[in-house]
Amino acid sequence: MHDSESPENLPDEPVTRPATPGAYSVLRNANFTRYLIGRFVASLGQQMLVVAIDWELYQRTHSALPLALVGLSLMIPMILCTVPAGHFADTFNRKKIILITTLIVAACSLGLTLMSVLALNVIWIYICLFILGAARTFLWPASAAFVTSLVPRGEFARAVTFNSGAFQLSAVLGPVVFGAVIALTPHAEEHSTAWPVYALNILASLVCFALVVPIRHIHKVRPAEPISVHSLVEGFRFVYQNKIILGVISLDLFAVLLGGAVTILPMFADDIYHVGPGGLGWLRNSMAIGAVICAFLMAHRPPMQKAGKALLWSVAIFGVATIAFGLANQNCLGRWIDLPNSLWFWTAFAMLALAGFVDNISVVVRQTLVQILTPDEKRGRVSAVNSLFIGTSNELGGFRSGIVAFFFTTPTVLGNAHATGAIISTVTGGIGTILVVLAVAWLWPQIRKYGKLA
């Protein structure tokens, strides 16, 4: 699950020469490729970190509630910092913002490492997550707007595809590396510690920092807009006035808020499929595997001709796949379909992979539209609003799924208590996603009619 990247710094047009048309032409841009690799390494470390936090908390508490609080801890700073983060991205050097926030992420990882080694109270984990959430809130809009200065407009949709693909590839490898690190750490499962994973994220952040530092880009100084309530909320005003942007990010917000089940995957791994941390790693990277396959196929295809309809259909299929994932187990369908538990597990894996495949379509459409429909002097603030919607959907969605699973943790005919809560949370969320698609298609008909993505 999604995965998921200043006027005084940037020229009106990128300084790089237009690339030769082709599926991989954008990768000939050295600055973009360096940045892509740096963000991939940083994302790989953070994917490992998120899985490790969920695993350690569940191993320590064996409750869905602490998992729900992870999303809440990351969401609160996002809400508090989004407006100033957007203003910073449109006022200060975006590259410097990326570098500073990357170092803050490294510092948070160091804190998590010490907390895990010393087995401190889990409240310290949430404090560290709060700081991490604030750093990411400043990083995301600066990062999204920074990419537009590295590639020509004609290559931007393809750059978004590769950027999304790199992120999803990190999401594939992150849980696998997490499982391998835990397996190779003596007594890690016995002591519920994940400090080696947190320590690796320190290294990943520093590698990203080193790769971004030499990136060359010319900044063009523009008259600084004075800090005021009007300038701070300009991103929200622009989004509200642009119905296409408002519609696509609202769709993502409510669809993932309702349909996301990533936070409670430890419950599926432990209480439904009984596959341990190794199986959890596979479940966590299933959506990313589907997204990587999607990104590879999209990179070899011309721009979408009916992007609006593709967006709506992809989110609808995401909802259907989420429902199928929730039902694909011995507790729900085992009475009618007699399959070994291992086959149920791989069926669920396939449903999550399908969800990841179609989710990547919506990511590429949304991110491309947000950037190409926004003037450069407002990209930081609009990107901050977009990041708020994305982050809120992910983190609040994790909170929702954890809370619903917690309240329905009651023994029923579906199986044990934890299995019941996880299944009800997932299936109802998928149904809600489909209803959201219907509502968005009705409220914003402009999305249905949107054509070529270029």
Secondary structure, DSSP 8 states (H G I E B T S, - for coil): ------TTT--SS-SS----SSTTGGGG-HHHHHHHHHHHHHHHHHHHHHHHHHHHHHHHH--HHHHHHHHHHHHHHHHHHHHHHHHHHHHS-HHHHHHHHHHHHHHHHHHHHHHHHHT--THHHHHHHHHHHHHHHHHHHHHHHHHTTTS-GGGHHHHHHHHHHHHHHHHHHHHHHHHHHHHHSTTHHHHT--HHHHHHHHHHHHHHHHHHTT--------------HHHHTHHHHHHHH-HHHHHHHHHHHHHHHHH--STTHHHIIIIIS--HHHHHHHHHHHHHHHHHHHHHHHHTS---SSHHHHHHHHHHHHHHHHHHHHH-SHHHHTTTS---HHHHHHHHHHHHHHHHHHHHHHHHHHHHHHHHTS-GGGHHHHHHHHHHHHHHHHHHHHHHHHHHHHHT---BTTBSHHHHHHHHHHHHHHHHHHHHHHHHHHH-HHHHH-----
